């Protein structure tokens, strides 16, 4: 069987590094594009098996040559840039995506582009689960620019006959995610606090529902979308079920054997940009032959163990 060549932008990050590992297991030839080597530790175990290209995604060009699949994961990661640098989300998410699309147009128009987007593009929905037909009302610059980039992909499909498909992630957690950054990885952050026997803050009473999914399942979903996903389709990647957040935190403390819940009021900024209840309809991606395999409890166990190993 012919080996497929893939490129992962943002490939040293949380999801990108896990995807690289999974792709190697499936016998893909893996190249990674990263702005810096800050997160090189995420691929230490596979460093000698992948090609790492250090380059800003906004300057990408001939690196796309010869690639069958391009997973575009390079992006900002939270809503907080609006307070410190409101142009950063636009620069990375919009200009970076245009640069990738231009590179594919010029050097590899046959490549299949899997654009990694986020459930945040929907905002708060009156009707759940979220489907590709659900309205999009982003509440911050981060999701607004991610939604804009989705549209860029569709436009380049139409005007230049590129082949892009959209993957919208629900809440992803797991190994290789930072445990100290509560802005971008709240659940991972809370898991780490529990392993350190610290207070675990929970907004309100934690009765809001979320759709959490372990990162290994996300990696497999991305490979399924690359293999069988249809051009211009939107595939939600989640477990497809709403679970009360407090139930997840209780599971974390139970599995960790340490930590204590502290109920707090959410800050005003969270009320402005945060999402309440949310879960997804994963029936479209299930038709590609994928379904989540790692239970929430198992994923929590793996994540706890990774922090304890640190």
N, C-alpha and C positions, 0 to 999 in steps of 0.2 A: 504494500500500500504506500502511495506517495505521501511523504511527510509534508504537513502543512506548515507554512511559515507565518508566525503571528508577531505583531507589534503591540505592546501595551504602553500607552502613554500614562504617566503617573504610576509606573509599574513598581516602584519601590514603596508605595503607600500601602495602607491597610488591605484594601480589596485587591489592588494590583499585584502585590507580592503573593497573596494566597492564590490568585488566578494563575500566576506564573508557575507556581508549584504544581497546581492541578493540571495545567497544560503539559508540563513535562511528563507527568505520570501518564498522560494520554498520547505521548510521543509526538508532541508538536515541537517545532524548532522555535525557540522563544527569544525575542529581542525586547528590551525594555528601554523606554525613553524617560529620563528623569532630569529635573532641573539641577539637582545636586545629589551628593552622596550621603546626605544627612541620615537617611533611613536605610543605608546599605545593610545594616544588621538584620533587616527583615528577610533578606535572601541569603544570609551567610551559608546556609546548608545547601544552596543550589547555585552559588555564585559562579562556580566554574562551569556550569551547564547552560548559562544564559549569556547573551550579549547585552551589555549595559551601555547605552549611549547617553552621555551627559549633555543635555541641550534643552533650552527653554522651548516649550511646545509652540510658542509664537514664531519660532524660527525654524520649524520643521520643514523639510524639503524632500530630498532624495532618499531619506531614511525609510520612506514608505514603499520604495521600489521592491518588487518581488514578494510582497507580503500578501497572503491570501485573506487574512482577517486582521483588522485593526481595532483594538479595543481602546476607546477614548475615555480614559478615566481621570486624566489630568484636569483638576478643577480646584476652586476654593472649596472649603468644607463646612462653613457655618454662616450664621446670619449676622455676625458681629462686626464685619468689616465696614458696615454702613456707619459705624461710630468712629472708626479710626482712619479708614481709607476707602471712601465710597466708590472709587474708581477701580479698585483691585478686582472686584467680582467681574466687572465689565471687561477689564484687560485680560484676565485669565480665561474666564468662561466664554466670552464672546469672541475676542480677538484670537484666543488660542484655538477655538473650534473652527473659525474661518481659515486660519492658517493650515490646519490639518486638511480641511476640505479642499483648499487650493492645492496643497501638495498632492492629494489624491487625484485631483483633476489633471494636474500637470504630469505626474509621474506614474500613477497607478489607478486609472479610472475603474478598473475591474475589481479592485479590492472591496471586500465587504466590511463596512464600518459599523461597529456596535457602539452606539453612543450611550454612555452610562448617565442616566438622569436620576431624579429623586422624587419621592412622593410629595415633597414640599411644594411642588408646582401646583398641586390641587388646592392648597389652602384648606380651610375648613369646609367640609362637604355636608350638605343637608341629607344626602342619601348615600348610604354605604352598603356594600363595599364599593371601593373606587374601581372604575372601569375606564377603558380608553375613551368612552363617550362622556365621562364625568367632566364638569366644568373645571377650568384652571383659573384660580384666583390667588397667585402667589402673594405672600404677605411680607416679603423681604427682598432685598437685592439679590441675595444668593439664589433663591428659587426663580426669581424673575429672569435672571441671566441664564439659568439652566433651561428654562422654558424657551427663551429666545434662541438658544443654541439648538434645541430640538427643531425649531422652525428653520434654522439655517440648514440643518441636515436635509429636511424635506425639500427645501428650495433648490439645493444643489442636486438632489435626486431628479427633480423636475427639469431643471435648466441644463444640467450637464450629464444627466443619466448616471449619476453615481448610485451606489447601493448602500444606503444607510438604514439601520433599524434601531429602534429606541428601547432601552431597558430602564424602567423606572423602579428603583430600589425602595423598599419599605425600610424600617429600622434594621440596620445590619450590626451585628456584634460578633466578637470572637477573638481569636488569637492574632497577634501582630498589631492590634490596635493600641494606641496610646492609652494609658490608664490615668494620666494626670491632666488630661485636657477635657474639662467638663463642657466646653463650648461645642465640641464636635463629636464627642463620644460619651454622652451622658451615662448610658447604661454600663459601658465598660468602666467608666470612672467610678460608678457606684459599686460595681463588683470588686474593684481594687480596694476601695475603702473598706468594704466588708472583710476582705482577706487580711487587712491591716488592723482589724478589730476596732475600727473607728465608727463614728456616727454616720449613718447613711441617710442623707436628706431626701425627702419625698415631698413633692408639691401637693398641697391640699391633703386629701386622704388617699391619693393615688388611685382613684376609681376610674380614671380615664383609660380607654382601651387603645392598645397599640399592636401593630403587626411586626413582631421581631422575628428575625431569621438569622441563623448561624452562617458565618462567612463561607464555609465549605460548600454549602448548598447554593450560595450566590455564584461561586466560581463555576460550579457545574451548570447552573442556569445560563451563565454567559456563554459557555461552550455549546450548550444546546441551541441557543439563539443564533450563534455563529453558524452552526451546522444547518439548522432547519428554519430559522426565523425568516419571515417574509418582509421584503422591502417595504419601508414606511410604516410597518406595523408598530404598535406600542405594546410591550409586554411588561406587566407588573411582576416584580420578583419579590415575593414575600411568602409567608406561610399560608396566607389566605384566611386568617382567623384573628379576631380581636381578643386580646388577653388583657385583663386588668393589670395595670402596672404594679399595683401593690402585691398582686399574686406573684409576679416575677421577682420582686424584691424579697418577699418571704421565702421564695425558692432559693434565692442567692444566699440568704442568711442561714437557711437550713443546710444547704450544701457546704457552705464555708465553715459553719460551726462557730462563726465569729461575726461581730458587727451588731449594730443596734439602730433601728429605724428612728429617725427624727422628722416629724411632720413640720413643714415650713410653708409659708405663703410664697407663691411665685413672684419674682420681681416684675416690675411694670413692663420691662422690655419683653419678657417672656409672654406676657398677656397680649402684647402688640403683634408679635410675630409667630407665636407658638400655635401648635395645632392640638385640638382636643382629641376626640375619638377618631381613630383611623384604622381601617384594614382594607385589604385589597381582594380583587377577584383574580385568581390565578388560573382560571380555566383556559385562557388562550395559550399560556406557556405549557400547561399540562398536555395540551394537544401535540406539543413537540416531543413528548415522551419524558418530560422532566416533572418531578415532584419533590418537595422537601423530604430529606431523609433523616436529618439530625434533629432530635427532639429538643425542645427548649431546655429541659433539664440536663440533657447530655451536653448541649452547647455551653450551658452555664458551668458544668463540671470541668469541661476542657479549658474554659477561660480562667476559672479560678486556679486550676493547676498551673497554667502558664504564668500567672502573676506570682504564685508561690515559688515557682522555679527561678524567677528573677532574683 
